[in-house]
């Protein structure tokens, strides 16, 4: 953790709202460190480890459901559980962001944590072959709980950091990779080493509950909620006139790339097993992928200030798309190791840069929750579609080249839209510079 320097502060000028009776500008100070700031970062990372860290571990559930627990269902049907969870984990963000802007941060933290614990304990009661029970607990309830926590715990970091915001947000995002390393190892060993599904999920639920309790004790807000919180209708109108943000949300990485992004996370372990690799090794294939993701997220915060957030996003999505196409040739242990670690590394960079990109494109600080909610909700649609489409393309004959080709090409489309976003952003900056006196 970077050393906290309480003497370091950043002061920025925030234009007043039109309906405020003020002259000049409002000054907002950022401590850029301190005990409360770094405790909030740690708490946010713990939440992410239980949120997207758990969602990223769905490959373990996909494998177990396909081979043992839901053998009466197709791979595509099972994928709807994970994709619905991933969609709600981001899609609920549009509501959570609005509530965050209105000062309901602690309500979201406590309520989301309690609901996530409840959902996992309910999942442990699901019976073999009962698809609807698992879908309601893991797909719906768990997804809503994670969605209540995601945007607030990322956005609250912006209360403490301005210059170091990208670094702080990348550290928070790294929590999901850390969770995606721990949870697959725990779940695979619990499910396949005699403990069984029900007791295994209960142990996992207890572990998650403890982490969320610690997070609730650590995370603190600093700034008062705005007197005039952002109105989603006005923010939406602003987004329609904000070309770079509009391209990012509607056309590119948050929709096109997210569709392909979850294919390796959901199917990597099953792919390894079906190509004849040992179950013991395949159990740890997701650990390799998520271990690379952890390194990527941690390093992203140090690389981004040197190369720029948008450029780093473009690079990471391009490499990820190429390696998704490379899953066509996945078979032996060596290919699993190479594809898993390299894809994981650049996927980690992509996730770490997602929130800083939205923040970079948000000029009005009071709209940070609203814009982040809009952005991650758009990401959710890609998450919702990706898994089931991949399962349908895979078929019961396990034709791996079909989903690999589809997801690779759709990810390249997302990368291309990111390039257009960067060009639009550069053009806007140049136009603003020429208009300055």
HUSUL-V185341 format. One record per pair of residues at least 4 apart in sequence whose C-alpha atoms are under 6 Angstrom apart, sorted by sequence separation. I is the first residue (numbers start at 1). J is the second residue. D is the distance in Angstrom with one decimal. If there is no record, write none. Layout:
# HUSUL-V185341
i | j | d
I | J | D
I | J | D
This chain:
# HUSUL-V185341
i | j | d
33 | 37 | 5.4
35 | 39 | 6.0
40 | 44 | 6.0
48 | 52 | 5.7
49 | 53 | 4.3
50 | 54 | 5.3
52 | 56 | 5.8
58 | 62 | 6.0
61 | 65 | 5.8
62 | 66 | 5.9
64 | 68 | 5.5
65 | 69 | 4.4
66 | 70 | 5.8
80 | 84 | 5.7
83 | 87 | 6.0
87 | 91 | 5.5
88 | 92 | 5.4
93 | 97 | 5.6
96 | 100 | 6.0
100 | 104 | 5.2
107 | 111 | 5.8
108 | 112 | 5.6
134 | 138 | 5.6
135 | 139 | 4.7
136 | 140 | 5.0
137 | 141 | 5.1
138 | 142 | 5.1
139 | 143 | 5.8
151 | 155 | 5.9
152 | 156 | 5.9
161 | 165 | 4.8
165 | 169 | 6.0
176 | 180 | 6.0
179 | 183 | 5.8
183 | 187 | 5.9
184 | 188 | 5.8
187 | 191 | 5.9
188 | 192 | 5.9
189 | 193 | 5.3
196 | 200 | 5.7
201 | 205 | 6.0
232 | 236 | 5.8
242 | 246 | 5.9
246 | 250 | 6.0
247 | 251 | 5.2
248 | 252 | 5.3
252 | 256 | 5.2
253 | 257 | 4.4
254 | 258 | 5.5
257 | 261 | 5.9
262 | 266 | 6.0
263 | 267 | 5.9
264 | 268 | 4.8
267 | 271 | 5.9
273 | 277 | 5.3
279 | 283 | 5.9
286 | 290 | 6.0
287 | 291 | 5.7
296 | 300 | 5.9
300 | 304 | 5.8
304 | 308 | 4.9
335 | 339 | 5.8
336 | 340 | 5.7
339 | 343 | 5.7
340 | 344 | 5.8
343 | 347 | 5.9
344 | 348 | 6.0
353 | 357 | 6.0
356 | 360 | 5.9
367 | 371 | 5.9
368 | 372 | 5.9
369 | 373 | 6.0
373 | 377 | 6.0
382 | 386 | 6.0
394 | 398 | 5.0
401 | 405 | 5.9
403 | 407 | 5.9
404 | 408 | 5.9
407 | 411 | 6.0
65 | 70 | 4.7
66 | 71 | 5.5
99 | 104 | 5.4
100 | 105 | 5.1
190 | 195 | 5.3
191 | 196 | 4.7
195 | 200 | 5.9
249 | 254 | 5.7
272 | 277 | 5.8
304 | 309 | 5.1
330 | 335 | 5.5
394 | 399 | 5.0
191 | 197 | 5.3
394 | 400 | 5.8
126 | 133 | 5.5
239 | 246 | 5.9
126 | 134 | 5.9
16 | 25 | 6.0
273 | 282 | 5.9
393 | 402 | 5.7
394 | 403 | 6.0
15 | 25 | 5.2
190 | 200 | 5.0
272 | 282 | 5.6
393 | 403 | 5.4
14 | 25 | 5.8
13 | 25 | 5.9
14 | 26 | 5.1
13 | 26 | 5.7
269 | 282 | 5.5
390 | 403 | 5.0
13 | 27 | 4.8
123 | 137 | 5.3
12 | 27 | 5.8
12 | 28 | 5.6
269 | 285 | 5.9
11 | 28 | 5.6
11 | 29 | 4.5
119 | 137 | 5.2
10 | 29 | 5.7
10 | 30 | 5.0
9 | 30 | 5.5
9 | 31 | 4.5
119 | 141 | 5.6
9 | 32 | 5.6
119 | 142 | 5.4
320 | 343 | 5.5
116 | 142 | 5.4
6 | 33 | 5.7
5 | 33 | 5.7
6 | 34 | 5.3
4 | 33 | 4.6
116 | 145 | 5.1
4 | 34 | 5.1
115 | 145 | 5.5
316 | 346 | 4.9
112 | 145 | 4.5
316 | 350 | 5.7
112 | 148 | 5.3
112 | 149 | 5.9
313 | 350 | 5.6
108 | 148 | 5.7
109 | 149 | 5.9
292 | 341 | 4.7
296 | 345 | 4.4
300 | 349 | 5.4
296 | 346 | 6.0
289 | 340 | 4.3
293 | 344 | 4.2
297 | 348 | 4.7
96 | 148 | 5.5
288 | 340 | 5.9
289 | 341 | 4.9
292 | 344 | 4.5
293 | 345 | 4.3
296 | 348 | 4.6
297 | 349 | 4.9
288 | 341 | 5.6
292 | 345 | 4.2
296 | 349 | 4.9
81 | 135 | 5.4
85 | 139 | 4.3
89 | 143 | 4.7
93 | 147 | 5.5
290 | 344 | 5.7
84 | 139 | 5.2
88 | 143 | 4.7
89 | 144 | 6.0
92 | 147 | 4.8
289 | 344 | 4.5
293 | 348 | 4.0
297 | 352 | 5.2
88 | 144 | 5.5
275 | 331 | 5.3
89 | 146 | 4.9
90 | 147 | 5.4
81 | 139 | 4.7
85 | 143 | 4.2
89 | 147 | 3.8
93 | 151 | 5.7
69 | 128 | 5.1
70 | 129 | 4.8
88 | 147 | 5.9
159 | 222 | 5.9
328 | 401 | 4.8
124 | 198 | 4.5
328 | 404 | 5.8
124 | 201 | 5.3
327 | 404 | 6.0
124 | 202 | 5.9
325 | 404 | 5.3
324 | 404 | 5.9
325 | 405 | 5.6
121 | 202 | 5.8
325 | 408 | 4.8
324 | 408 | 5.1
120 | 205 | 5.4
321 | 408 | 4.8
117 | 205 | 6.0
321 | 411 | 5.1
321 | 412 | 5.6
117 | 209 | 5.6
51 | 146 | 5.2
318 | 415 | 5.8
317 | 415 | 5.6
314 | 415 | 5.9
181 | 287 | 4.9
44 | 153 | 5.2
181 | 290 | 5.5
180 | 290 | 5.7
177 | 290 | 5.5
177 | 293 | 5.8
177 | 294 | 4.7
174 | 294 | 5.5
103 | 225 | 5.2
37 | 160 | 5.8
53 | 176 | 3.9
57 | 180 | 5.6
102 | 225 | 5.9
174 | 297 | 5.1
259 | 382 | 4.1
52 | 176 | 5.3
53 | 177 | 5.7
56 | 180 | 5.7
254 | 378 | 6.0
255 | 379 | 5.3
258 | 382 | 4.8
259 | 383 | 5.5
254 | 379 | 4.2
258 | 383 | 5.6
49 | 175 | 4.6
53 | 179 | 4.3
249 | 375 | 5.6
260 | 386 | 5.9
45 | 172 | 4.2
48 | 175 | 5.2
49 | 176 | 3.9
53 | 180 | 4.3
57 | 184 | 5.5
170 | 297 | 5.7
255 | 382 | 4.6
259 | 386 | 4.2
32 | 160 | 5.7
44 | 172 | 5.5
48 | 176 | 4.6
101 | 229 | 5.8
31 | 160 | 5.6
32 | 161 | 4.6
46 | 175 | 5.9
249 | 378 | 5.9
30 | 160 | 5.1
45 | 175 | 4.1
49 | 179 | 4.0
30 | 161 | 5.5
41 | 172 | 5.7
170 | 301 | 5.4
167 | 301 | 4.1
166 | 301 | 5.7
230 | 367 | 5.4
260 | 407 | 4.3
260 | 411 | 5.6
256 | 410 | 5.7
257 | 411 | 4.3
256 | 411 | 5.9
257 | 414 | 4.7
256 | 414 | 4.7
253 | 414 | 4.4
252 | 414 | 4.2
252 | 417 | 4.5
252 | 418 | 6.0
46 | 215 | 6.0
43 | 215 | 4.2
247 | 421 | 5.9
43 | 218 | 5.3
43 | 219 | 5.3
244 | 421 | 4.7
40 | 218 | 5.8
39 | 218 | 5.4
40 | 219 | 4.2
173 | 352 | 5.4
40 | 220 | 6.0
244 | 424 | 5.6
244 | 425 | 5.6
170 | 352 | 4.7
166 | 356 | 5.6
59 | 265 | 5.9
59 | 266 | 4.1
63 | 270 | 5.5
58 | 266 | 5.9
59 | 267 | 5.9
56 | 265 | 5.9
101 | 369 | 5.7
97 | 369 | 4.4
98 | 370 | 5.6
97 | 370 | 5.2
97 | 373 | 4.9
94 | 373 | 3.9
93 | 373 | 4.5
94 | 374 | 5.4
90 | 376 | 5.1
91 | 377 | 4.0
90 | 377 | 5.2
91 | 380 | 5.2
90 | 380 | 5.1
87 | 380 | 4.1
87 | 383 | 5.4
86 | 383 | 5.8
87 | 384 | 5.0
83 | 383 | 5.7
84 | 384 | 5.5
83 | 384 | 4.5
83 | 387 | 5.7
79 | 387 | 5.2
80 | 388 | 5.6
79 | 388 | 5.2
76 | 388 | 4.6
76 | 391 | 3.8
75 | 391 | 5.1
76 | 392 | 5.2
